[in-house]
Amino acid sequence: MDLKLLCSLLTEGAGVSGACHVLKKAEELLGEYASVRTDALGSIIGTVGEGKTHIMLDAHLDRIGLIVTSVDESGFLRVDKCGGTDVRVLSAAEVTVWGKEPVYGVITSTPPHLSKDDDENKAPSFDSIFVDTGLPYDKLKKIVSAGDRITIDAPVRSLVGTRITGAALDDRIGMAALIRVLDIIREKNPPVKVSVVFSVQEETTEAGGRTTAFGLYPDEAIAVDVSFGTAPGVSEQEAGKLGDGAMICISPSLSQKMSEDLIGIANEKGIKYQTEICPSQTGTNADVISVAKDGVRTGLVSIPLRNMHTQAEVADLDDVEAVAQVIAQYIIKKGEENNA
């Protein structure tokens, strides 16, 4: 499947932390390659292959968004963030409220003519964020309740070349990379058991990565997530370059050997990569996967992303492909070692 189309399909719909049960499309796409089940928390798990080595591949399913805190009698929805939503970019955004039925809305914005002099220099608080659906209170309260999730509407669109932009690229493009891994290894059919996990609640508690790693207890695991991409105001020391390939992480919370082996594979196969240094923890599911039960050897490969946690995230499809290639080649080589 075309990689941009795959990313588009996976970013559609809801799936804010704690409400990922609606993402049937992810199950369908994974089900084309693997036998699929959903665990108690809602993480989607697909398993392929057999062999003495069991490798878990993880990309988180949940996206950031908003949660309804109350339905105001004036007809507006009061909200708060669910995950690390950036309040600075919410004004006037288009949204979908996932109530008993989807409801289109917009986030209110104070006209500049009516703003106070000091408003320009400070970000709004969630106390001042409301959603306007156009519905009167008596109709709205029948459809929307406190606790319903809200997503920002921003479908995947193409920029110049291989760049795409949209909401929920974090971490649906990681999921796309893992489906691409299964596509690559299907022909080789390496003697390795591979469990692909689309985990829930990474944006809030990392619960899905924690529980699936405990339940599967693989020999090794590779987490795939997004990381910071260079942009004005973001230095190269803090981020990776879009188009420069997979970001292979080196961190004390990861397996040094796996990081070195992933780098070795990338060099051997001519796959574009860059290293990412995390001097403590990685801030991804890799941290909790690595300490499941009595420990799981874990690596982390990331995709550079601009404007993270906004509705205008930007990624390069070539980097998504590079992530898929380096992981697929790692699995294929592991299978060769198993046969030796």
C-alpha positions in Angstrom: 0.0 0.0 0.0 1.1 3.6 -0.7 2.8 4.9 2.4 1.0 8.3 2.3 -2.4 6.5 1.9 -1.5 4.2 4.8 -0.6 7.2 7.0 -3.9 9.0 6.0 -6.0 6.0 6.8 -4.4 5.5 10.2 -4.8 9.2 11.2 -8.5 9.3 10.4 -11.0 9.2 13.2 -10.7 9.5 17.0 -8.5 7.5 19.3 -7.7 10.1 22.0 -6.1 8.4 25.1 -8.5 6.3 27.0 -11.0 6.1 24.0 -9.2 4.1 21.3 -11.8 1.4 20.9 -13.2 3.0 17.8 -10.1 2.5 15.6 -11.3 -0.5 13.6 -9.2 0.6 10.6 -6.0 -0.1 12.5 -7.2 -3.6 13.3 -8.2 -4.2 9.7 -4.8 -3.0 8.3 -2.8 -5.1 10.8 -5.1 -8.1 10.2 -4.0 -8.3 6.6 -0.7 -9.5 7.9 -1.2 -11.1 11.3 -3.7 -12.8 13.6 -5.1 -9.9 15.7 -6.5 -9.6 19.2 -7.3 -6.7 21.5 -6.4 -6.8 25.1 -8.3 -5.5 28.2 -6.9 -1.9 27.9 -7.6 -1.7 24.1 -4.1 -2.3 22.7 -4.1 -4.1 19.4 -1.7 -7.0 19.1 -0.9 -8.9 15.9 1.5 -11.9 15.8 3.3 -13.4 12.8 5.9 -16.1 12.3 7.5 -18.7 14.5 11.0 -19.1 15.9 13.1 -19.3 19.0 13.4 -15.5 19.1 10.3 -13.4 20.0 10.5 -9.7 19.0 7.9 -7.2 20.1 7.4 -4.1 17.9 5.5 -1.2 19.5 4.0 2.0 18.2 1.4 3.8 20.3 -2.2 4.1 19.0 -3.5 7.0 21.1 -3.4 10.6 20.0 -3.5 13.8 22.0 -6.8 15.7 22.2 -9.3 17.3 24.5 -11.8 15.9 27.0 -15.2 17.5 27.7 -15.5 18.6 31.4 -19.0 20.0 31.2 -21.8 21.2 28.9 -22.4 24.8 29.7 -26.0 26.1 29.8 -25.0 28.7 27.3 -24.4 26.0 24.8 -20.6 25.9 24.9 -18.5 22.9 25.9 -15.9 23.4 28.7 -12.8 21.2 28.0 -9.4 20.3 29.3 -6.4 18.6 27.6 -6.1 14.8 27.3 -2.4 14.2 26.8 0.1 16.9 26.0 -2.1 19.2 23.9 -0.5 22.5 23.1 -3.0 25.2 24.3 -1.1 27.9 22.4 -2.4 26.6 19.0 -6.0 25.8 19.8 -7.8 29.1 19.2 -10.2 28.9 16.2 -9.3 25.3 15.5 -11.9 23.0 13.9 -12.8 20.0 16.0 -14.9 16.8 16.2 -16.6 16.0 19.5 -17.0 12.2 19.8 -20.4 12.1 21.7 -23.2 9.7 21.0 -22.7 10.8 17.5 -19.8 12.9 16.0 -20.5 16.6 16.3 -18.5 19.2 14.4 -17.4 22.3 16.3 -14.9 25.1 16.5 -12.8 26.4 19.4 -13.8 29.9 20.4 -11.4 32.8 19.8 -11.5 36.3 21.2 -11.3 38.9 18.4 -8.0 40.9 18.6 -10.1 44.1 18.8 -11.5 42.9 22.1 -8.4 41.4 23.7 -6.6 43.0 26.5 -3.2 44.6 26.0 -1.3 41.9 27.9 -3.0 39.0 26.2 -0.6 39.0 23.3 2.3 37.9 25.5 0.7 35.0 27.2 -0.8 31.6 26.3 -4.5 31.1 27.1 -5.4 28.8 29.9 -7.9 25.9 29.5 -10.3 27.9 31.7 -10.7 30.2 28.6 -11.1 27.4 26.0 -14.6 26.6 24.9 -16.0 24.6 22.0 -18.9 26.0 20.0 -21.0 23.4 18.1 -23.8 25.7 17.2 -26.3 23.5 19.0 -28.5 24.9 21.8 -28.0 23.5 25.3 -31.1 21.3 25.3 -30.0 19.5 22.1 -26.3 19.4 22.9 -26.7 17.7 26.3 -28.5 14.8 24.7 -25.5 14.1 22.4 -22.5 15.2 24.3 -21.5 14.3 27.9 -18.7 15.1 30.3 -15.8 12.7 29.5 -16.4 12.6 25.7 -13.2 13.1 23.7 -12.5 15.8 21.1 -10.0 15.7 18.2 -8.6 18.5 16.2 -9.6 18.2 12.5 -6.5 18.2 10.3 -6.3 15.4 7.7 -3.0 14.4 6.2 -2.0 16.6 3.3 1.1 16.6 1.0 3.7 19.3 1.2 6.5 19.5 -1.4 8.3 16.3 -2.2 7.9 13.5 0.4 6.7 15.7 3.3 3.3 15.4 4.8 1.4 17.4 7.4 -1.6 16.8 9.6 -2.8 15.9 13.1 -2.0 12.6 14.9 1.1 11.8 12.9 2.3 11.2 16.5 2.3 8.2 16.5 0.2 6.9 13.7 3.1 7.2 11.3 5.0 4.9 13.7 2.1 2.4 13.2 2.4 2.8 9.5 6.1 2.0 9.7 5.4 -1.2 11.5 2.8 -2.3 9.0 5.4 -1.6 6.3 7.8 -3.8 8.3 5.4 -6.7 8.0 5.1 -6.1 4.3 8.9 -6.2 3.9 9.5 -9.4 5.9 6.5 -11.3 4.5 8.4 -12.4 1.4 11.5 -13.5 3.4 9.4 -15.2 6.2 12.3 -15.2 8.7 12.1 -17.8 11.5 11.3 -15.2 14.1 8.1 -14.7 16.1 7.1 -11.0 15.7 4.3 -9.3 17.8 3.3 -5.9 16.5 1.6 -3.9 19.2 -0.5 -0.7 18.7 -0.5 0.3 22.3 -2.9 2.7 24.1 -2.4 5.4 26.7 1.2 6.3 25.8 0.3 10.0 25.9 -1.0 9.8 29.4 0.5 6.9 31.5 2.3 4.6 29.0 0.0 1.9 30.3 -0.4 0.0 27.0 3.3 -0.4 26.5 3.7 -1.5 30.1 1.0 -4.1 30.1 1.6 -5.6 26.7 5.3 -6.0 27.3 4.5 -7.8 30.6 1.9 -10.1 28.9 4.0 -10.9 25.9 7.4 -10.9 27.7 9.4 -11.0 24.4 13.1 -11.7 24.1 13.6 -8.3 22.5 11.5 -5.2 21.7 11.8 -2.2 19.4 9.6 0.8 20.1 8.8 3.2 17.3 7.8 6.7 18.1 8.3 10.3 16.8 11.0 12.6 18.0 11.7 16.3 17.6 12.5 17.5 14.1 14.7 20.5 13.4 12.9 23.8 12.7 13.3 27.5 13.5 13.8 27.7 17.2 14.7 24.0 17.5 18.5 23.3 17.3 20.2 20.3 15.7 21.5 19.3 19.1 17.9 18.8 20.3 16.4 17.3 17.2 16.8 15.2 14.1 16.7 16.4 10.5 13.7 15.6 8.3 14.8 13.5 5.4 18.0 12.2 7.1 16.5 8.9 8.0 15.6 6.8 11.0 16.6 8.2 14.4 18.3 5.3 16.3 18.4 6.1 20.0 21.3 5.5 22.4 20.3 5.8 26.0 21.1 4.2 29.4 17.5 3.0 29.5 18.0 0.9 26.3 20.0 -2.1 25.3 23.4 -0.8 24.1 23.9 -3.9 22.0 20.5 -3.5 20.2 21.3 0.1 19.5 24.7 -0.9 18.1 23.2 -3.7 16.1 20.5 -1.4 14.5 23.2 1.0 13.6 25.3 -1.8 12.1 22.3 -3.0 10.0 21.7 0.5 8.7 25.4 0.8 7.7 25.5 -2.6 6.1 22.3 -2.1 4.1 22.8 1.5 3.2 19.7 2.7 5.1 19.7 6.4 6.0 19.9 7.0 9.8 20.9 9.4 12.4 21.6 8.9 16.1 19.6 10.3 18.9 21.2 10.6 22.3 18.8 10.4 25.4 21.1 10.8 28.4 18.4 9.5 30.8 15.1 8.1 29.8 13.7 8.3 26.3 10.2 9.6 27.1 8.6 6.8 25.1 7.1 3.4 25.7 10.7 2.0 25.4 11.3 3.0 29.0 8.4 0.9 30.4 8.9 -2.0 28.0 12.5 -2.4 29.1 11.6 -3.0 32.7 8.7 -5.5 32.1 8.9 -8.5 34.5 12.6 -9.1 35.0 13.6 -7.0 32.0 13.4 -6.9 28.2 16.2 -6.0 25.8 14.8 -2.9 24.1 15.7 -0.5 21.3 14.1 2.7 20.0 13.9 3.9 16.5 12.1 7.3 15.9 10.8 9.4 13.1 11.7 13.2 13.2 8.6 15.3 13.5 8.1 19.1 13.4 5.4 20.9 15.4 4.8 17.9 17.7 1.5 17.9 19.6 -0.2 20.3 17.2 -2.6 19.9 14.3 0.2 20.8 11.9 2.7 18.1 12.5 5.2 17.6 9.7 7.1 14.4 8.7 9.0 13.0 5.8 7.7 9.7 4.3 11.3 8.8 3.4 12.1 8.7 7.2 9.1 6.5 7.8 10.3 4.1 5.1 13.9 4.2 6.6 12.5 3.2 10.0 10.6 0.3 8.5 13.6 -0.9 6.5 16.1 -0.9 9.4 13.7 -2.8 11.6 12.8 -5.3 8.9 16.4 -5.9 8.1 17.2 -6.4 11.8 14.4 -9.1 12.0 15.6 -10.8 8.8 19.2 -10.9 10.1 17.9 -12.3 13.5 16.2 -15.1 11.5 19.5 -15.9 9.7 21.3 -16.1 13.0 18.5 -18.5 14.3 19.1 -20.7 11.3 22.9 -20.7 11.6 
